[in-house]
Amino acid sequence: MLDEALALDPDDADIHASMGLLASTRWDITSSAVDLAAAVQGFERAIALNSNHAQAVAWYAGHSSVTYARRAP
């Protein structure tokens, strides 16, 4: 459904943030590099479109902290 929404409005920061969150959630389960890249791409695109998108920034920060924690020895 998000792909359809994105097709209608590719510059909607909310859609990109939501796609980033879904990919981040998948990554939590799969640890897939593809999901990790998709999460980062979604969050960064949302923030590029609207740097004041507080939820995208918060989700990206949470995702980044979990990613860092998993990689730390």
C-alpha positions as CSV (number, residue, x, y, z in Angstrom):
1,M,0.0,0.0,0.0
2,L,2.9,2.4,0.7
3,D,4.2,1.8,-2.8
4,E,0.9,2.9,-4.2
5,A,0.9,6.0,-2.0
6,L,4.5,6.7,-3.1
7,A,3.5,6.4,-6.7
8,L,0.8,9.1,-6.1
9,D,3.1,11.5,-4.3
10,P,6.8,10.6,-4.4
11,D,7.7,13.8,-2.4
12,D,5.7,13.0,0.7
13,A,8.0,12.8,3.6
14,D,5.5,10.8,5.7
15,I,5.4,8.0,3.2
16,H,9.2,7.8,3.1
17,A,9.4,7.9,6.9
18,S,6.8,5.1,7.1
19,M,8.7,3.0,4.6
20,G,11.9,3.5,6.6
21,L,10.1,2.4,9.8
22,L,8.8,-0.8,8.1
23,A,12.2,-1.6,6.6
24,S,13.7,-1.0,10.0
25,T,11.2,-3.4,11.6
26,R,12.0,-6.0,9.0
27,W,15.7,-5.6,9.6
28,D,15.1,-6.2,13.4
29,I,13.8,-9.6,12.4
30,T,15.9,-10.5,9.4
31,S,19.2,-8.6,9.9
32,S,19.2,-8.3,6.1
33,A,21.5,-5.8,4.5
34,V,18.8,-5.0,2.0
35,D,16.3,-4.1,4.8
36,L,19.0,-2.1,6.5
37,A,19.7,-0.1,3.4
38,A,16.0,0.4,2.7
39,A,15.5,1.7,6.3
40,V,18.3,4.2,6.0
41,Q,17.1,5.3,2.5
42,G,13.6,5.9,3.7
43,F,14.6,7.9,6.8
44,E,17.1,10.0,4.9
45,R,14.7,10.7,2.1
46,A,12.0,11.8,4.5
47,I,14.4,14.1,6.3
48,A,15.7,15.5,3.0
49,L,12.1,16.3,2.0
50,N,11.3,17.8,5.4
51,S,14.1,18.4,7.8
52,N,11.5,19.3,10.5
53,H,9.9,15.9,10.3
54,A,10.3,15.1,14.0
55,Q,9.0,11.6,13.8
56,A,11.4,10.6,10.9
57,V,14.3,12.0,12.9
58,A,13.2,10.1,16.0
59,W,12.7,6.9,14.2
60,Y,16.1,7.3,12.4
61,A,17.8,8.0,15.7
62,G,16.3,4.9,17.3
63,H,17.2,2.8,14.3
64,S,20.7,4.1,14.3
65,S,21.2,3.4,18.0
66,V,20.0,-0.2,17.6
67,T,22.2,-0.7,14.5
68,Y,25.2,0.7,16.4
69,A,24.5,-1.5,19.4
70,R,24.3,-4.6,17.3
71,R,27.6,-3.9,15.7
72,A,29.4,-3.1,18.9
73,P,31.6,-5.9,20.3
